[in-house]
Amino acid sequence: YKGEFNILRKAGRQIIGDLRENPISIEYSPKADSRDDGADLLDGLYLTDNNVNTSQESYSNATQEAVVCGVGAWELYTEYESNRAGNENQVIRRRPVYEANNNCFWDPNAKRLDKSDAKYCSILTAYSEDGYKDLVKDFTGEEVDTAPNFADPEQTYTFPWASDGTTYVANFYERTLVKDKVFTMADPLGQPLLLRESDLIDVMDEMIDSGYTIHSERVIERYEVRKYVASGNEILNGKMVDGERTGEVIAGTCIPIIPTYGERAFVEGEEHYEGVTRLAKDPQRLRNFQLSYLADIVSRSPRPKPIFYPE
């Protein structure tokens, strides 16, 4: 008899339960005492977004994977607050990154815990054949008959982007340092405005004609994050330039993937992580062996015992 008397799952559930009862909370602190009301407003807005079901699911999935596998993650994105005509308000949402230890690949030079120093990150997502066709249609407006076809055999050192009816798509985020020009402008009432040249390309002449004046300008460096949605065949999103798509610039200056770890350390310059319950595997095996042996003895009882007389 070989049984499983699981203590790993019990330990994992206890850790996950403790983390859910005592979640990490965010509190905005104003630099000036006169801004307390603004900080309270931000706390309320963050808490509202934080209690959305998708956010809770993202946290739970990341925590569970960090306890078991050593690493979990979730992804930030924006969507319109409602689909009413003319509503331009956007809100921040979260979605889980499932199986982050196999599907999330970071810049190996990133050393910080939150990966805020990473230059790139990619996430693999598996689609069925029909799901891939719908994805291509949503991005490009084109209809494809089949998923991308690749050479056989699939057992090579090249990643199998398509196999057995499953097509993988990568969400690739790239963070680069770009130069931009900042204009200090004044509106017709004399109120100063700071605006980037990249935001003024299409409306500069119109603003000048409306009475805005330029007081000064200076060159700055800032980070820009660009997102590419790519299959093994092509980039699917962004504008067409010279026959290729450029991806799209997204809001923010950091890659919107947030990792969470179980046990993490750097050894000889290389990142290593492991699940919180990993070191309980040997006690688990020993417990299984002992209880299985006892169960085997009980299942075979009574056993005949040889009896030897003194002679």
Buried (B, 14 or more C-beta within 10 A) or exposed (E): EEBEEEEBEEBBEEBBEEBEEEEEEEEBEEEEEEBEEEBEEBBEEBEEBBEBEBBBBBBBBBBBBBBBBBBBBBBBBEEEEEEEEEEEEEEBBBBBBBBBBEBBBBBEEBEEEEBEEBBBBBBBBEBEEEBBBEBBEEBBEEEBEEBBEBEEEEEEEEEBBBBEEBBBBBBBBBBEEEEBEBBBBBEEEEEEEEBEBEEBEEEBEEBEEEEBEBEEEEEEEEEBBBBBBBBBBEBBBBEEEEEEBBBEEBEEEBBBBBBBBBBBEEEEEEBEBBBBBBEBEEEBEEBBEEBBEEBEEEEEEEEEEEEEEEE
